[in-house]
Amino acid sequence: MMRRGLAAALLTIAAPTGAEPIAFPDHFDSIGTPLQSLKTREGRTVHFTDTGEAGWTPMLFIGGVGTSARAPELVAFLDTLRRRLKVRIVAVERNGLGDTAYDPAWTFADYTSEVRQVLEHLGIGRFALVAISGGGAYAGHVAAAMPERVTSWHMLAAIASAPAGNPVCTADPAALEAGLAKQVGTPRVFWDMPADGVSARVPGFTDRTADEGAHAFFIAGQHGDARGVAREYRRFCDAPAAVSAFPAPAFFYYGEADPLVPPAQGEFWAGKVAGKVTFRRYPGEGHDVQYRHWDQLLLDVAGHGGETLVCSHGRARQVPGVIAPARLAAGQTLGICAWQAGSPKRGNAGD
């Protein structure tokens, strides 16, 4: 009898009266957008990712040189904003990267065909077209091939073509592959970005870029095979896509201090647009505008292209018009206020 009374007392201590019951989830949390595959009509297996939210604004995202279908994970540091704005991201993997086999005969036309087939498979008709860096050359071909399906076109530090005299265009292909082998074999080297930029401000960004490089260059057993990346660089030596009188609104985001893809590349694309052009220029900023101003890109894709996202005294808000950095008042910065918090951490912060 005493034992039974003691046991009851202990149970009372372990589960106090009025304690809130645990709310157990009925779903798994995301550990990354899953990779999917599709057999194309040409017999190739193409890989892609899709965040998959039905009814949201679809975005075709084309990552930079040497990126896989997992490249949208690099901008997941603003996923809360993406979800609030209801933007769905689809990325189609390119030749010789990630899980996609290398085919020396693969062309820009093959890419646009694969994009069409993935979008058809997903039931997506119209979409926003977004490219960063080296993805710009591919986006040009998508814009030329299916302009009627693009609701808005967005290019962030995105290339049109290699400048005249670029040594890549005259290099021996084998020599180019050999020269890139060390970078491809060491993703942290390939993703070396300024230590005082996005890498320093976004926790975990440096490690995530290294993970992306490892996925792009090793996941299918390539062991650092540089052929896909080398061919991408040489593909930029081809004439840019024949975009003509593009009808939809277009947005261009370029750093005026970008030595890799200067604003002149965006001006080339802007000259091909018959619809409204919004050109956002960032004085003193370099190539990582593609990540630094991803928040503004999401706002533009979601239909707020006539506004600029500004952090003013600790509160982010939308300001009418395209606000140049020089017009910001004291205490204001572009983008969400997280960019304003603290100073960049100096030191070992590669990209």
Stockholm file with secondary structure:
# STOCKHOLM 1.0

chainA/1-351         MMRRGLAAALLTIAAPTGAEPIAFPDHFDSIGTPLQSLKTREGRTVHFTDTGEAGWTPMLFIGGVGTSARAPELVAFLDTLRRRLKVRIVAVERNGLGDTAYDPAWTFADYTSEVRQVLEHLGIGRFALVAISGGGAYAGHVAAAMPERVTSWHMLAAIASAPAGNPVCTADPAALEAGLAKQVGTPRVFWDMPADGVSARVPGFTDRTADEGAHAFFIAGQHGDARGVAREYRRFCDAPAAVSAFPAPAFFYYGEADPLVPPAQGEFWAGKVAGKVTFRRYPGEGHDVQYRHWDQLLLDVAGHGGETLVCSHGRARQVPGVIAPARLAAGQTLGICAWQAGSPKRGNAGD
#=GR chainA/1-351 SS CHHHHHHHHHHHHHSCTTCCCCCCCSSCCCSSCCEEEEECTTSCEEEEEECCCTTSEEEEEECCTTCCTTGGGGGGGGHHHHHHHTEEEEEECCTTSTTSCCCTTCCHHHHHHHHHHHHHHHTCCSEEEEEETTHHHHHHHHHHHCGGGEEEEEEESCCSSCCTTCGGGTSCHHHHHHHHHHHHHSHHHHTCCCTTSHHHHSTTHHHHHHHHHHHHHHTTSCSSCCHHHHHHHHHTTSCCCCCCSBCSCEEEEEETTCSSSCHHHHHHHHTTBCSCEEEEEETTCCTTHHHHTHHHHHHHHTTCTTEEEEEETTEEEEEESCCCGGGCCTTEEESCGGGTSSCCCCSSCCC
#=GC SS_cons         CHHHHHHHHHHHHHSCTTCCCCCCCSSCCCSSCCEEEEECTTSCEEEEEECCCTTSEEEEEECCTTCCTTGGGGGGGGHHHHHHHTEEEEEECCTTSTTSCCCTTCCHHHHHHHHHHHHHHHTCCSEEEEEETTHHHHHHHHHHHCGGGEEEEEEESCCSSCCTTCGGGTSCHHHHHHHHHHHHHSHHHHTCCCTTSHHHHSTTHHHHHHHHHHHHHHTTSCSSCCHHHHHHHHHTTSCCCCCCSBCSCEEEEEETTCSSSCHHHHHHHHTTBCSCEEEEEETTCCTTHHHHTHHHHHHHHTTCTTEEEEEETTEEEEEESCCCGGGCCTTEEESCGGGTSSCCCCSSCCC
//
